[in-house]
Amino acid sequence: MDQPLTNNQPTPNGDYPLESALVDGPIRKRVVTDKVCLGVFFLFVAFWVGAGIYIGLNGKLKRFYTLLDYDGNECGISPYVEDYPYLYWGNIDPSRTFKGEEVQAQKMTVCVKSCPSWEEGGTPPPIDCKPNSYFKTCETTTDPLDVTKLYLYQSKPTFGVACTGLPVEAAGFLTDALKGFFDQLVIGLIKNLWKVAICIVLCTLIAIMVMIFIRFCADVVVWGQIIVTIAILLTAGAFIISYTVQIPDRGFFSNFFLAVGIILSLVGVGILTYVVFNVKNIKIVIGVFKATGQYVAETPLMVVITCLKMLLNIVFAFIWFTLVLWLATIGPKVADSEHDFVGTITKSASNNTLQGYLIGIGGWIQTAILQSLYLLNCTAVSLWYFRNLNPGLPIMKTALSWTYIYHLGSASFGGTVLLLISVFGFVICRGGEENTRNMVGKFCCCCCTCLDQFVQHLNKKAYVQIALTGKEFCSSAKDAFHLAIRNVILTSTLVSLKGAIISIGRGAIILIPSAFGVIWIFSSTDMDKENPILAVAIVLFVNYCLANGFMTVWSAGTDAMLHCYCVDEELFLRAKHAPENLKGVTQDIKVHAESIKE
């Protein structure tokens, strides 16, 4: 077995930049890391489950749209009127408009079991109501001036909470129209559901093909991006300079555009100079892109991670929204004014506190789980990179066990750091207009944004280091930071070049299946009987989420691949275990050793 070479020298405090045990690949002997964060994670999950049970037993979503009778009873909810779900206006003639004296009549309400309705010329049925302090009985009348009895009129259930009158056969029209519209949406979705499923599968297949195809077109995309960028900058700069120098009496704007042209030209020359002296790193980055494509082709875990990430985001958003919404229904509905039939749900201070805890803890749990998926991806990449050292080791099974048995606490720690930075940045940048009115506030906001991006990048590096060495999050983050500093030019080259590939890949994944799906669904839909808008919206939304998810996971995979390459190269002064796409671009050992020595 090869041993680490001379570049793995101890630092002044006696630590080694890299683990000597990595000559055998990722360390196999694992222990549970960041146990405190792991305990907090399970504690918070238990809190969420307990809060969900409490909210489910005490909350009633129906309370959002129930109405109040004259005495303030919630029709269909309050114990006294639990079996009487509809609100009936007992002193309103629906053939007249609500004006003047009839505004007061709107408050004379009672809860009824069903809305009175009968065929024309038939006998009106009795009203089954629950008497209150205004209507002592359920006796009816057809005289609108008799305010002591329930005025009887044709009515129809509206939104399941009120009995709406039918003057000139117009009442219920809004309900019927909305019901017809929603029925068409549902019918359109049900009939096109199999088409939606095919479009989603097609989007997934195209995403996989795009990530694999990068393996074969990375050279063209990267060098094309560089050439086009330099050409645009130099051409635009030359054109602006040549145009402005011909102006005889140049004013402020002419000199301003001349300065812009000079700056563009200098930037173009600077990028060209950087490329000329950085060809080796550019080739390594291209090799990283190709190796990541090879990893996607050989390991289906990236596809699983992307689908899990999207599914978890949807599930968490649904649970989050449902719990917070349901929590808001714990508490009685009280009339805003005397005998008002709408009312407002009252929330106790404890429920407001619980709502804050639900939002904060839910965000922390979601962030921790999503970070564990990043850790899972980084672990799989590191195992795949050093697969020649452990040919019989199952990559998917090992990555799953290492991530969720040993290092879930580390993922929770990384998620905590990331969430705290994000919340702090949100408070500084959007907590109030006064924070960003002055230059100091804008500078602090800019610093928070840069810190957030830095922490996100460092987290990914730390996860790769955890996958390789099995250390705690802080130790791994420190080692990853030192490794990134020693390879800062290579790391910055990767970051600057993968943006174009991500944009092209994301566009292809969104546009191709979306265009196919929209044309297919609209062309095969009977617009008079069904509405395909909901089906099309689902296709577009899922395609966007898949595209964003796949390219984000692919980007994290390239970061992990480059990290493994740097570790491999520093341990052996060459990329001994790199895939063929990377071995061909590694520079000579002697040249590399001399550069390290210098």
LINJO-V133835 format. One line per field, one symbol per residue. ss: DSSP state (H for helix, E for strand, - for the rest). phi: phi as a letter, one per 20 degrees, with the letter a starting at -180 (. if undefined). psi: psi as a letter, one per 40 degrees, with the letter a starting at -180 (. if undefined). Layout:
BEGIN
ss->???
phi->???
psi->???
END
This chain:
BEGIN
ss->---------E-----E---HHHHH----------HHHHHHHHHHHHHHHHHHHHHHHH--HHHH---E-----E----HHH----EEEE------------HHHH---EEEE----------------EE---------EE--------EE---EEEE---EEEE-HHH---HHHHHHHHHHHHHHHHHHH-HHHHHHHHHHHHHHHHHHHHHHHHHHHHHHHHHHHHHHHHHHHHHHHHHHHH-------HHHHHHHHHHHHHHHHHHHHHHHHH--HHHHHHHHHHHHHHHHHHHH--HHHHHHHHHHHHHHHHHHHHHHHHHHH-----EE---------EE---HHHHHHHHHHHHHHHHHHHHHHHHHHHHHHHHHHHHH---------HHHHHHHHHHHH-HHHHHHHHHHHHHHHHHHHHHHH--HHHH--HHHHHHHHHHHHHHHHHHHHHHHHHHHHHHH---HHHHHHHHHHHHHH-HHHHHHHHHHHHHHHHHHHHHHHHHHHHHHHHHHHH---------HHHHHHHHHHHHHHHHHHHHHHHHHHHHHHHHHHHHHHHH-------HHHH-----HHHHHHHHH-
phi->.fdfeffeefegeneegcfffffengfeedcfdlffffffgffffffffffffffffdecffffcfddegenfefncggfcfecedeceecdeffdeeclffffffeecbecfbefbbffneefffeecdgcfeefcdfdbdefeeeecffebfbbgdlmcbdefcflldfnfffffffffffffffffffdfffffffffffffffffffffggddfgffffffffffffffffffffffffffeffdeefffffffffffffffffffffffffecffffffffffgffffffffecffffffffffffffffffffgffffffffeepfecffcfmfeencfedffffffffffffffffffffffffffffffffffffffefffcfeeffffffffffeedcfffffffffffffffffffffecfrfffdfdffffffffffffffffffffgffffffffedmefffffffffffffffcfffffffffeefffffffffffefffffffffffffddeffdbdegffffffffffffffffffffffffffffffffffffffdlaefdffgfeffdfffffffffffff
psi->hiiiaeegiiideeihdihdeeeeahhdhiihifdddddddddddddddddddddddeihddddeiiiadeehhhediddfdegeihhhefhheeiigibeeddddegiihidihhiiiheahhiihhihiaedhdifhiieheegeeihhhihihhheeeihhifhffdiedddddddddddddddddddedddddddddddddddddddddddeedddddddddddddddddddddddddddeehdghadddddddddddddddddddddddddefdddddddddddddddddddehedddddddddddddddddddddddddddeehiihihdihfhecihhhhidddddddddddddddddddddddddddddddddddddfdddgdehhdddddddddeddeddddddddddddddddddddddedidddediddddddddddddddddddddddddddddddefiidddddddddddddefddddddddddedddddddddddddddddddddddddehheddihedddddddddddddddddddddddddddddddddddddddeeigdeiiddddeehiiddddddddd.
END
